[in-house]
Amino acid sequence: MRGLPSKILASLSVGIVVLSVAFGFFAKTAGSAIPRSHALNGAAQSGGGDTNILLLGLDSRRANDGSNLPRKLLDLMHVGSTSQVGGYNTNTMILIHIPADGKKAVAISIPRDDYVDVPGQSPKKIKEAYGYAKYQAESALYKQGVKNPELEAQSREAGRTATIKTISNLLQVPIDHFAEVNLVGFYDLANAVGGIQVCLNHAVNDTQYSGAVFPAGLQTITGVDALKFVRQRHGLPNGDLDRTHRQQAFITGVITKFRSQGIFGDIGKLSALLNVAKKDVVIDSGWDVLGFLPQAKALTGGNITFHTLPIEGYTMINRQSVNKIDVPTVRKFVHDLFYPVKATPSATPSTTASPKPTKLNYAHLANGTGVDGSKIPCVN
């Protein structure tokens, strides 16, 4: 079964981390309670105060320690009947650039089927860098006699390292921090946050794959329904790319809720978010979550725009459908968004068009009006 719901999880993990430390009650515990990774150790860092954060949603039907998820939970989430289904693909990859000058942040979704060079391996779909590296490391460690939970922990580190290198090499930008969320984390997070408002252009009825059955228009989704909303790709005009827009729409809904319902001031909700983070989230060892709090407040205030990396088309390689990309075009797209050239009075106006936001741009979509008066973008 393709198309796993953890995609959106990574994009929301930053909110989990920083919201959970908003009060002094969390200041002494949150930083050490959330699992840490050393996958970024030695990686190049941004200069000048800019920050690039990579958000990963992991495909696995297993807990962070490698244990199987309960059958009852898998059935409830509509993701198969066994933890053997699926692998360790990163079906969500979102890179957020937060400029040092405090201007609007930029989030770029990386389509999971982009066919790219993977350091140390043959070219692959970008989502597969994690799983292949994990498998190779796991095989070597097993021969050395390493057992779980250490076997799972070390092999996942190899997967994270490979994914970070692949994305950084592809886009030619540094990655300063990252957060990874597993599949069950989305279910837990959706329950902790409560209902999120979304809007659909058309009714959908995907009972066979994702289980998504929703009417058209503005609606509030919770728990399992939220999982189905971000998981669906079958029956959508643009498949995975429409699902990417679903992810972005859901993030917008979460940000709207954070802003309108004052989660920063609700100890109960913050405690629930921290519990999710401790169980389902992994962040890099160098992330000072308390120091990141001011930037997080700006993000949850809606100070962010969403884009998707451009693709050239589709093709078949090794009997798989993949996205064709032009690497120079992709790199320019990212650099124009992250590091725009500042215009000077004497400079000749550029004739190159700037990257435009994806279909989530409010100017190009119908909107619903949320409970707080916010505009909720309608997606396929």
C-alpha positions in Angstrom: 0.0 0.0 0.0 1.5 3.3 -1.1 1.0 6.7 0.4 1.5 6.8 4.1 0.1 9.4 6.5 3.1 10.4 8.4 3.9 12.9 5.7 2.4 15.8 7.6 3.9 14.8 10.9 7.3 16.2 10.2 6.0 19.6 9.2 4.2 19.8 12.6 6.9 18.5 14.8 8.5 21.9 15.1 5.3 23.2 16.7 5.3 20.2 19.1 8.8 20.9 20.2 8.6 24.6 20.8 5.0 24.8 22.0 5.9 22.3 24.7 8.5 24.6 26.2 6.5 27.8 26.2 6.3 27.9 30.0 8.8 27.6 32.7 7.1 24.4 33.7 8.6 22.8 30.6 11.9 24.7 30.5 13.7 22.2 32.7 12.4 19.1 31.1 11.4 19.4 27.5 14.9 19.8 26.0 16.1 16.6 27.5 12.8 14.6 27.3 12.6 14.7 23.5 14.8 12.0 21.8 17.9 13.4 20.1 19.9 12.5 17.0 23.5 13.1 16.1 22.8 12.9 12.3 23.7 16.5 11.8 27.0 16.4 13.6 29.7 18.0 11.4 27.2 19.3 8.8 27.6 22.8 7.4 25.5 25.4 9.0 23.9 28.6 7.8 25.5 31.9 8.4 24.3 35.4 9.2 21.5 34.3 11.5 19.4 32.4 9.0 18.0 29.0 10.0 17.0 26.1 7.7 14.9 23.3 9.3 14.3 20.0 7.6 11.0 18.2 8.6 10.7 14.5 8.0 7.6 12.3 8.2 8.7 8.6 8.4 6.8 5.9 6.7 7.3 3.2 9.3 4.5 1.3 11.1 6.8 0.8 14.0 7.5 2.8 17.2 10.7 4.7 17.6 12.3 1.7 19.4 11.5 -0.6 16.5 8.6 -2.4 18.3 5.4 -3.3 16.4 2.4 -1.1 16.6 -0.8 -2.7 18.0 -3.0 -4.4 15.4 -6.0 -2.5 16.7 -4.2 0.8 16.2 -3.2 0.0 12.7 -6.7 -1.0 11.8 -8.1 2.2 13.3 -5.6 4.3 11.3 -6.5 2.4 8.0 -2.8 1.7 7.3 -2.7 -2.1 7.0 -3.0 -4.9 9.4 0.7 -5.5 10.3 3.8 -3.5 11.1 5.5 -5.4 8.2 3.6 -3.3 5.7 5.5 -0.3 4.5 9.2 0.5 5.1 11.2 3.5 6.1 10.5 5.9 3.3 10.4 9.6 4.1 7.1 10.4 2.5 7.2 14.0 3.9 10.2 16.2 3.4 9.7 19.9 4.0 12.5 22.4 4.3 11.7 25.7 6.2 13.9 28.7 5.8 13.6 31.3 8.5 15.5 34.5 7.6 17.6 36.4 10.1 15.8 39.7 9.3 12.5 38.4 10.7 10.7 38.6 7.3 8.3 35.9 6.2 9.5 32.3 6.4 9.4 30.0 3.4 8.5 26.3 3.4 9.4 24.1 0.5 7.8 20.6 0.0 10.1 18.1 -1.7 8.0 15.6 -3.7 8.8 12.1 -2.5 9.2 10.5 -6.0 11.8 13.0 -7.3 14.6 10.9 -8.9 17.9 12.1 -7.5 21.5 11.2 -6.8 21.9 9.6 -3.3 25.4 9.8 -1.8 27.0 6.4 -1.7 24.2 4.7 -3.6 22.8 4.6 -7.1 20.1 7.2 -8.1 16.8 6.6 -6.4 13.5 8.2 -5.4 14.5 10.7 -2.8 12.1 9.1 -0.3 14.2 5.9 -0.5 17.5 7.3 0.8 16.5 6.7 4.4 15.3 3.1 4.0 18.3 1.9 1.9 20.8 3.4 4.3 19.0 2.0 7.3 18.9 -1.5 5.8 22.6 -1.5 4.9 23.6 -0.2 8.4 21.2 -2.7 10.1 22.7 -5.6 8.2 26.2 -4.7 9.1 25.3 -4.1 12.8 23.4 -7.3 13.0 26.5 -9.3 11.9 28.4 -7.6 14.7 25.9 -8.9 17.2 24.1 -5.6 17.9 20.5 -6.1 19.0 17.4 -3.9 19.6 16.8 -1.3 20.7 20.4 -0.3 19.9 20.2 -1.9 16.4 17.1 0.1 15.6 18.6 3.3 17.0 21.9 3.1 15.1 20.4 2.0 11.8 17.8 4.9 11.9 20.7 7.3 12.5 22.2 6.0 9.2 18.9 6.6 7.5 18.7 10.2 8.8 22.2 11.0 7.8 21.7 9.7 4.3 18.5 11.7 3.9 20.0 14.9 5.2 23.1 14.6 2.9 20.9 13.8 -0.1 18.6 16.8 0.4 21.5 19.2 1.2 23.5 18.0 -1.9 20.5 18.3 -4.1 19.4 21.8 -3.1 22.9 23.1 -2.2 21.8 24.6 1.0 22.8 23.9 4.6 20.5 22.2 7.1 20.7 23.6 10.6 18.1 21.5 12.4 15.8 18.7 11.7 12.8 17.0 13.2 11.5 13.5 12.4 8.0 12.1 13.3 6.9 8.5 13.0 3.6 7.4 11.6 1.7 6.9 14.9 2.9 10.4 15.9 0.4 11.9 13.5 -2.5 10.1 15.1 -1.3 11.1 18.6 -0.7 14.7 17.5 -4.1 15.0 15.9 -5.8 13.9 19.1 -3.6 16.2 21.2 -4.4 19.3 19.1 -8.1 18.5 18.5 -10.1 19.4 15.4 -8.5 21.2 12.5 -10.5 23.1 9.9 -9.8 22.3 6.2 -11.6 22.9 3.0 -12.1 20.7 -0.1 -12.9 21.8 -3.6 -14.8 18.5 -4.3 -16.2 15.6 -2.3 -13.9 12.6 -2.1 -14.6 8.9 -1.6 -11.4 6.8 -1.3 -12.6 3.8 0.7 -10.1 1.4 -0.8 -6.8 3.1 0.0 -6.7 5.9 2.5 -10.3 5.6 3.7 -10.9 9.3 3.0 -14.6 10.0 2.6 -15.3 13.8 2.9 -17.9 16.2 1.5 -16.9 19.3 -0.4 -16.4 22.6 1.5 -15.2 23.7 4.9 -15.1 21.1 7.6 -13.4 20.2 10.9 -11.4 16.9 11.0 -10.0 15.2 14.0 -7.9 12.0 14.8 -8.3 9.3 12.2 -10.1 11.6 9.8 -7.1 14.0 9.8 -4.9 11.0 9.0 -7.1 10.1 6.1 -7.1 13.7 4.8 -3.4 14.0 4.5 -2.9 10.4 3.3 -5.1 10.4 0.2 -3.6 10.5 -3.2 -5.8 8.1 -5.2 -8.7 9.8 -6.9 -7.0 13.2 -6.9 -6.3 14.9 -10.2 -2.6 15.3 -9.6 -2.0 12.4 -7.2 1.0 12.9 -5.0 1.3 16.6 -5.8 -2.3 17.2 -4.7 -1.5 15.3 -1.5 1.4 17.7 -1.0 -1.1 20.5 -1.1 -3.2 18.7 1.4 -0.2 18.6 3.7 0.3 22.4 3.3 -3.4 23.1 3.8 -3.4 21.0 7.0 -0.4 22.9 8.3 -2.2 26.2 7.6 -5.2 24.8 9.6 -2.9 23.9 12.6 -1.2 27.3 12.5 -4.6 29.0 12.5 -5.7 27.0 15.5 -2.5 27.8 17.4 -3.0 31.4 16.7 -6.7 31.7 17.4 -7.0 29.4 20.4 -4.0 30.5 22.4 -2.3 27.1 22.8 0.8 29.0 24.1 -1.3 29.8 27.2 -2.9 26.4 27.8 -0.8 24.2 30.1 -3.0 21.2 29.4 -2.6 21.3 25.7 1.1 22.0 26.0 1.5 19.0 28.3 -0.3 16.8 25.7 2.0 18.0 22.9 5.1 17.3 25.0 3.9 13.8 25.6 3.6 13.3 21.9 7.0 14.7 21.3 8.6 12.5 23.8 7.1 9.4 22.3 7.0 10.1 18.5 9.5 12.8 17.7 13.3 12.9 17.2 15.2 16.2 16.9 18.9 17.0 16.3 21.2 17.1 19.3 22.1 20.7 18.8 18.6 22.2 18.8 18.1 24.7 21.6 14.3 24.5 21.7 14.0 27.3 24.3 16.1 29.6 22.1 14.0 28.8 19.1 10.8 29.8 20.9 10.6 33.4 19.5 10.9 32.1 15.9 8.2 29.5 16.6 5.8 32.1 17.8 6.3 34.0 14.5 5.6 30.8 12.5 2.5 30.0 14.4 1.4 33.6 13.8 1.1 32.7 10.1 4.3 34.3 9.0 5.1 31.6 6.4 4.4 30.8 2.8 4.4 27.3 1.1 6.0 26.2 -2.1 6.6 22.8 -3.9 9.8 22.0 -5.8 9.1 22.0 -9.6 9.2 18.8 -11.6 9.8 18.3 -15.3 7.4 15.4 -15.8 7.1 11.7 -15.1 8.9 8.6 -16.4 9.4 4.9 -15.7 12.8 3.8 -14.3 13.3 0.2 -13.0 9.6 -0.3 -13.4 8.8 2.5 -11.1 7.1 5.8 -11.8 9.4 8.7 -10.9 9.4 12.4 -11.1 11.9 13.9 -13.5 13.6 17.0 -12.2 16.1 19.5 -13.7 18.7 20.0 -10.9 19.9 23.5 -11.9 16.3 24.6 -12.1 15.5 23.2 -8.7 18.5 24.8 -7.1 17.7 28.2 -8.6 14.1 27.8 -7.4 15.3 27.3 -3.8 18.0 29.9 -3.8 15.7 32.5 -5.2 13.3 31.9 -2.4 15.7 31.5 0.4 18.4 34.0 -0.5 16.7 36.6 -2.9 19.1 39.2 -4.3 18.3 42.6 -2.8 17.5 45.2 -5.4 19.5 48.4 -5.6 18.5 51.7 -7.2 21.1 51.3 -9.9 20.5 47.6 -10.6 19.0 46.6 -13.9 15.6 44.9 -13.3 15.7 41.2 -13.6 13.7 39.5 -16.4 13.6 36.2 -14.6 10.3 35.5 -12.9 10.5 34.8 -9.2 9.2 31.4 -7.9 5.5 31.6 -7.2 3.7 29.9 -4.2 2.0 26.6 -4.9 -1.7 26.2 -5.4 -2.1 27.0 -1.7 -1.7 30.7 -2.6 -5.0 32.2 -1.4 -5.2 34.3 -4.5 -5.6 31.3 -6.7 -8.0 29.2 -4.7 -11.5 29.3 -3.3 -11.5 29.9 0.4 -13.7 28.9 3.3 -14.1 31.2 6.3 -12.9 29.6 9.5 -14.5 29.9 12.9 -12.2 32.8 13.8 -12.7 34.6 10.5 -9.5 33.2 8.9 -9.4 32.2 5.3 -9.0 28.5 4.9 -7.6 27.5 1.4 -9.7 24.9 -0.4 -7.7 22.1 -2.0 -8.4 19.0 -4.1 
